[in-house]
Amino acid sequence: MNRPICKDIIFLKKKAVKATKDDLSTGKDLLDTLIFHKNECVGLAANMIGVNKAIIVVNMGMLNVVMYNPKITKKEKPYTVMEGCLSLEGQRTTIRYESITVEYEDSSFNKKTMNLNGFYAQIVQHEIDHLNGIMI
């Protein structure tokens, strides 16, 4: 189900709680909401739809990937970039890393590892920041 985008800064600054199999419907809602906003958005975190759980969804071209309990375990080559966010007005400057490794659980809660570079790495970093209560 497409959910409204949360713009409550106090809520968005809360650190996310670990996701469990009981949160699969939130992953589906995130995916539906990302698809609804596909012309203006490439990733979402659960707190952006009002749910304080560690879940993100990222558009990786032809594939949307839902990640439960994602954590960045490696990052290399910092750079400065301007980013926007559906939860905020305008754009802001932030530091991102060109190359990252992210560990997460899939919808069966099997552990996965993904190495990402460039724009996809940037999206994942932005959404994981949301899970940690960090706003750009």
Wavefront OBJ file of the C-alpha trace (Angstrom):
o trace
v 0.000 0.000 0.000
v 1.280 3.469 -0.898
v 1.830 5.359 2.372
v 2.137 9.120 2.981
v 5.657 10.535 3.351
v 6.523 11.538 6.922
v 7.976 15.031 7.322
v 8.057 15.075 11.145
v 11.714 15.863 11.897
v 11.452 14.708 15.527
v 10.199 11.271 14.423
v 12.721 11.067 11.562
v 15.608 11.681 13.987
v 14.786 8.545 16.021
v 17.097 5.575 15.569
v 15.279 2.650 13.925
v 14.430 -0.548 15.790
v 15.556 -3.908 14.389
v 13.115 -5.390 11.868
v 11.681 -8.911 12.260
v 9.569 -11.219 10.102
v 6.531 -9.445 11.578
v 7.625 -6.376 9.580
v 7.361 -7.898 6.097
v 4.221 -5.835 5.410
v 6.231 -2.659 6.058
v 8.742 -3.794 3.427
v 5.863 -4.266 0.973
v 4.430 -0.837 1.821
v 7.884 0.728 1.297
v 8.130 -0.931 -2.096
v 4.625 0.227 -3.092
v 5.409 3.775 -1.936
v 8.713 3.825 -3.864
v 6.912 2.672 -7.015
v 4.294 5.403 -6.516
v 7.071 8.040 -6.231
v 9.315 6.523 -8.946
v 9.562 9.815 -10.857
v 10.949 11.711 -7.855
v 12.581 9.121 -5.619
v 15.105 6.246 -5.797
v 15.042 5.019 -2.214
v 13.039 5.078 1.001
v 13.544 4.181 4.649
v 10.712 2.874 6.833
v 10.677 5.983 9.020
v 9.821 7.996 5.900
v 6.439 6.220 5.897
v 5.990 6.570 9.651
v 7.375 3.191 10.782
v 10.422 3.152 13.096
v 11.958 -0.097 11.791
v 15.328 -0.807 10.142
v 14.066 -1.369 6.597
v 15.006 0.373 3.354
v 14.114 -0.056 -0.302
v 16.450 1.015 -3.109
v 15.853 1.291 -6.835
v 18.799 -0.297 -8.647
v 17.767 0.286 -12.233
v 15.391 -2.484 -13.272
v 15.264 -3.928 -9.743
v 13.950 -2.610 -6.421
v 15.741 -4.173 -3.446
v 14.211 -4.302 0.036
v 16.842 -4.559 2.784
v 16.004 -5.492 6.370
v 18.476 -4.422 9.083
v 21.110 -3.063 6.659
v 24.523 -2.035 7.924
v 27.482 -0.584 6.044
v 30.553 -2.650 6.882
v 33.063 -0.994 4.554
v 33.312 2.401 2.857
v 35.984 3.933 0.640
v 36.717 7.132 -1.285
v 34.716 9.948 0.328
v 33.278 12.729 -1.833
v 30.900 15.673 -1.420
v 27.488 15.672 -3.124
v 24.180 17.573 -3.116
v 21.152 15.446 -2.171
v 17.431 15.904 -1.840
v 14.879 13.941 0.160
v 11.102 13.524 -0.011
v 10.950 14.230 3.739
v 12.768 17.579 3.417
v 12.514 20.710 1.298
v 15.422 21.548 -1.006
v 18.855 20.001 -1.314
v 21.790 19.812 1.054
v 25.499 19.034 0.840
v 26.712 15.811 2.436
v 29.654 13.408 2.413
v 29.203 10.016 0.734
v 31.571 7.186 -0.189
v 32.125 5.988 -3.749
v 32.367 2.325 -2.736
v 30.582 0.521 0.110
v 29.810 -2.961 1.360
v 26.388 -3.410 2.932
v 25.173 -6.398 4.931
v 21.415 -6.917 5.239
v 18.675 -9.513 5.472
v 16.359 -10.317 2.576
v 12.608 -10.967 2.872
v 13.338 -14.506 4.124
v 15.729 -12.979 6.681
v 18.712 -14.663 5.061
v 21.931 -12.672 5.444
v 23.227 -11.048 2.270
v 26.229 -8.919 1.386
v 26.351 -6.482 -1.498
v 29.231 -4.375 -2.811
v 28.019 -1.135 -4.360
v 29.653 1.739 -6.206
v 28.603 5.160 -7.400
v 24.956 6.191 -7.375
v 23.605 2.936 -5.885
v 26.114 3.211 -3.030
v 24.979 6.803 -2.487
v 21.302 5.823 -2.285
v 21.978 3.072 0.274
v 24.062 5.462 2.409
v 21.279 8.057 2.372
v 18.629 5.536 3.431
v 20.804 3.956 6.149
v 21.430 7.462 7.501
v 17.634 7.735 7.856
v 17.633 4.531 9.929
v 20.228 6.097 12.215
v 18.211 9.304 12.607
v 20.661 11.282 10.468
v 19.123 13.887 8.173
v 21.061 15.432 5.296
l 1 2 3 4 5 6 7 8 9 10 11 12 13 14 15 16 17 18 19 20 21 22 23 24 25 26 27 28 29 30 31 32 33 34 35 36 37 38 39 40 41 42 43 44 45 46 47 48 49 50 51 52 53 54 55 56 57 58 59 60 61 62 63 64 65 66 67 68 69 70 71 72 73 74 75 76 77 78 79 80 81 82 83 84 85 86 87 88 89 90 91 92 93 94 95 96 97 98 99 100 101 102 103 104 105 106 107 108 109 110 111 112 113 114 115 116 117 118 119 120 121 122 123 124 125 126 127 128 129 130 131 132 133 134 135 136
